[in-house]
């Protein structure tokens, strides 16, 4: 069966290079679930995500049908799964250009 997949924001890098704007037609076996689709496109299953099938919020065990439109979004705000951010990534995001901390004179 074929479904229409739209990976949004940073997840768009997981679609085929022939896809346009994060949208791709994906061929799956009959009876496939959202979890099967996530594995098929190579999204790490531990990443937090929001999944809509035909505009409705669903869980990973939701069955897909031919012609379904599936949208997968990264978290839009707040918290994250363990391991999503490393201490190094958090530090870099606080001070991406290495500016000095003017209160202490020490680089952050």
Residue pairs with C-beta under 8 A, 6 or more apart in sequence:
1 27
1 28
1 29
1 30
1 32
1 64
1 65
1 66
1 67
2 25
2 26
2 27
2 28
2 66
2 67
3 25
3 26
3 28
3 37
3 64
3 66
3 67
3 68
3 69
3 70
4 23
4 24
4 25
4 26
4 67
4 68
4 69
4 70
5 15
5 23
5 24
5 25
5 26
5 37
5 41
5 70
5 72
6 22
6 23
6 69
6 70
6 71
6 72
7 14
7 15
7 22
7 24
7 41
7 43
7 72
8 22
8 71
8 72
8 73
8 74
9 73
9 74
10 74
11 22
11 43
11 49
11 72
11 73
11 74
12 21
12 22
14 41
14 42
14 43
15 22
15 23
15 24
15 41
16 24
18 24
26 37
26 40
26 41
28 36
28 37
28 40
28 64
29 36
31 63
32 40
32 63
32 64
33 60
33 61
33 62
33 63
33 64
34 51
34 53
34 58
34 59
34 60
34 61
34 62
34 64
34 70
35 45
35 60
35 61
36 64
37 64
37 70
38 45
38 49
38 60
38 72
39 45
43 49
43 72
46 81
46 83
47 74
47 81
47 84
48 74
48 75
48 79
48 80
48 81
48 84
49 72
49 73
49 74
49 75
50 57
50 72
50 73
50 74
50 75
50 76
51 57
51 58
51 59
51 60
51 62
51 70
51 71
51 72
51 73
52 58
52 70
52 71
52 72
52 73
53 62
53 64
53 68
53 69
53 70
54 68
54 69
55 69
64 70
91 108
94 108
95 107
95 108
98 107
98 108
99 107
99 108
100 106
100 107
100 108
101 107
101 108
